[in-house]
Amino acid sequence: MDNLFSLAGRKALVTGAAGGLGAHFARTLGAAGAQLVLAGRRIEPLKQLQEVLEQSGVTAIAVSMDVSDRASVGAALDAAQQRLGVIDIAICNAGAAITKPALKLSEQDWDSVINVNLKGCWLVATEVARRLVDAGCPGSIVNVSSILGHRVAGAVLPYTVSKAGVEQMTRALALEWARHGIRVNALAPGYIETDLNREFFSSEAGQTMIRRIPQRRLGNVQDLDGALLLLASDASRYMTGSSIVVDGGHLQSTL
Ligand SMILES: NC(=O)c1ccc[n+]([C@@H]2O[C@H](COP(=O)([O-])OP(=O)(O)OC[C@H]3O[C@@H](n4cnc5c(N)ncnc54)[C@H](OP(=O)(O)O)[C@@H]3O)[C@@H](O)[C@H]2O)c1
């Protein structure tokens, strides 16, 4: 029972690990014993996190990866696999959002969000799974979705469409890859406080939004630890195609 959530001996990729949720996910997985591949477009913040992790005794490497580009994903995974061995946990966390009313969206706005959130998640999950199948290894893929994959909000059309797509992709990939021992689940956070949104949530509009959350508070990154470790580890060995919502009850807010 003690070791149910242990990730000792496991190799975990976290995309979008430079800050926000991704950096915290990396620290949490590292503390549970995983060796880490920190991925994103900007290498400097990844190297800084790598240093911090290594100071606490966690093995980590930083790789440059654009999740929307198959060649970039493949090259980063090959480099990581050469150094650590086969990656058997993938946290598909890289994400982007554009806030604009639907009638103001350009084609470029649409593509930039869909390419990172939906295509990027597909490419990373597929390239990780391909290497697991080739090596005959089981694995766990965790797609970071959102409560906006379950319900809608104004002025975030491509984001909400992309996250609904991630939810459906999670189920479809779970179905196809169960035979290979690869589990695919989604983690759907509600509103989590990070450096990027802290200022907004302290404004009057932000405070009004928080009052609509049944628990009357924003989530913090630590609130995601339980669900993340459950899905990444063998504690969820009979779960695949599931989505865990961590939102203080926000999806149940009154209509
Ligand atoms: N914060 C919340 O309240 C919340 C709620 C629900 C869901 N989420 C989801 O949680 C995930 C992380 O969100 P966050 O709040 O931590 O956002 P964030 O701070 O903006 O982080 C996004 C990360 O994605 C990386 N990224 C963006 N485009 C990329 C690309 N093409 N290739 C590789 N990496 C890319 C960015 O790094 P580079 O720019 O260096 O590439 C950055 O590290 C996202 O999927 C988001 O939708 C967040």
The ligand as an SDF file (V2000), in Angstrom:
LIG
                    3D

 48 52  0  0  0  0  0  0  0  0999 V2000
   -4.1260   27.7920  -14.9080 N   0  0  0  0  0  0  0  0  0  0  0  0
   -5.3820   27.3570  -14.9450 C   0  0  0  0  0  0  0  0  0  0  0  0
   -6.2630   27.8720  -14.2520 O   0  0  0  0  0  0  0  0  0  0  0  0
   -5.7430   26.1990  -15.8420 C   0  0  0  0  0  0  0  0  0  0  0  0
   -7.0550   25.6780  -15.7230 C   0  0  0  0  0  0  0  0  0  0  0  0
   -7.4140   24.6000  -16.5200 C   0  0  0  0  0  0  0  0  0  0  0  0
   -6.5140   24.0540  -17.4120 C   0  0  0  0  0  0  0  0  0  0  0  0
   -5.2730   24.5880  -17.5160 N   0  0  0  0  0  0  0  0  0  0  0  0
   -4.3580   23.9560  -18.4850 C   0  0  0  0  0  0  0  0  0  0  0  0
   -3.1490   23.6330  -17.8250 O   0  0  0  0  0  0  0  0  0  0  0  0
   -2.0610   23.7030  -18.7450 C   0  0  0  0  0  0  0  0  0  0  0  0
   -0.9820   24.6330  -18.1720 C   0  0  0  0  0  0  0  0  0  0  0  0
   -1.5610   25.9050  -17.9580 O   0  0  0  0  0  0  0  0  0  0  0  0
   -0.7980   27.0970  -17.2150 P   0  0  0  0  0  0  0  0  0  0  0  0
   -1.8370   27.9140  -16.5440 O   0  0  0  0  0  0  0  0  0  0  0  0
    0.3460   26.5630  -16.4340 O   0  0  0  0  0  0  0  0  0  0  0  0
   -0.2990   27.9250  -18.5070 O   0  0  0  0  0  0  0  0  0  0  0  0
    1.0680   28.7040  -18.7930 P   0  0  0  0  0  0  0  0  0  0  0  0
    1.6680   29.1990  -17.5300 O   0  0  0  0  0  0  0  0  0  0  0  0
    0.7330   29.6750  -19.8880 O   0  0  0  0  0  0  0  0  0  0  0  0
    1.9990   27.5650  -19.3710 O   0  0  0  0  0  0  0  0  0  0  0  0
    1.8320   27.0470  -20.6480 C   0  0  0  0  0  0  0  0  0  0  0  0
    3.1080   26.3410  -21.0210 C   0  0  0  0  0  0  0  0  0  0  0  0
    2.9480   25.7590  -22.3140 O   0  0  0  0  0  0  0  0  0  0  0  0
    4.1420   25.9740  -23.0290 C   0  0  0  0  0  0  0  0  0  0  0  0
    3.8450   26.0030  -24.4560 N   0  0  0  0  0  0  0  0  0  0  0  0
    3.0280   26.8600  -25.1150 C   0  0  0  0  0  0  0  0  0  0  0  0
    3.0470   26.5880  -26.4400 N   0  0  0  0  0  0  0  0  0  0  0  0
    3.9020   25.5320  -26.6120 C   0  0  0  0  0  0  0  0  0  0  0  0
    4.3560   24.7990  -27.7240 C   0  0  0  0  0  0  0  0  0  0  0  0
    3.9350   25.0770  -28.9770 N   0  0  0  0  0  0  0  0  0  0  0  0
    5.2390   23.7940  -27.5190 N   0  0  0  0  0  0  0  0  0  0  0  0
    5.6780   23.5110  -26.2850 C   0  0  0  0  0  0  0  0  0  0  0  0
    5.2790   24.1590  -25.1760 N   0  0  0  0  0  0  0  0  0  0  0  0
    4.4100   25.1730  -25.3380 C   0  0  0  0  0  0  0  0  0  0  0  0
    4.7020   27.3030  -22.5260 C   0  0  0  0  0  0  0  0  0  0  0  0
    6.1250   27.3490  -22.5790 O   0  0  0  0  0  0  0  0  0  0  0  0
    6.9170   27.9070  -23.8530 P   0  0  0  0  0  0  0  0  0  0  0  0
    6.2420   29.2100  -24.2170 O   0  0  0  0  0  0  0  0  0  0  0  0
    8.3280   28.0470  -23.4160 O   0  0  0  0  0  0  0  0  0  0  0  0
    6.7920   26.8910  -24.9060 O   0  0  0  0  0  0  0  0  0  0  0  0
    4.3080   27.2640  -21.0480 C   0  0  0  0  0  0  0  0  0  0  0  0
    5.3220   26.6810  -20.2750 O   0  0  0  0  0  0  0  0  0  0  0  0
   -2.6560   24.2030  -20.0670 C   0  0  0  0  0  0  0  0  0  0  0  0
   -2.9260   23.1060  -20.9110 O   0  0  0  0  0  0  0  0  0  0  0  0
   -3.9530   24.8630  -19.6350 C   0  0  0  0  0  0  0  0  0  0  0  0
   -4.9090   24.8840  -20.6580 O   0  0  0  0  0  0  0  0  0  0  0  0
   -4.8630   25.6450  -16.7560 C   0  0  0  0  0  0  0  0  0  0  0  0
  1  2  1  0
  2  3  2  0
  2  4  1  0
  4  5  1  0
  4 48  2  0
  5  6  2  0
  6  7  1  0
  7  8  2  0
  8  9  1  0
  8 48  1  0
  9 10  1  0
  9 46  1  0
 10 11  1  0
 11 12  1  0
 11 44  1  0
 12 13  1  0
 13 14  1  0
 14 15  2  0
 14 16  1  0
 14 17  1  0
 17 18  1  0
 18 19  2  0
 18 20  1  0
 18 21  1  0
 21 22  1  0
 22 23  1  0
 23 24  1  0
 23 42  1  0
 24 25  1  0
 25 26  1  0
 25 36  1  0
 26 27  1  0
 26 35  1  0
 27 28  2  0
 28 29  1  0
 29 30  1  0
 29 35  2  0
 30 31  1  0
 30 32  2  0
 32 33  1  0
 33 34  2  0
 34 35  1  0
 36 37  1  0
 36 42  1  0
 37 38  1  0
 38 39  2  0
 38 40  1  0
 38 41  1  0
 42 43  1  0
 44 45  1  0
 44 46  1  0
 46 47  1  0
M  CHG  2   8   1  16  -1
M  END
$$$$
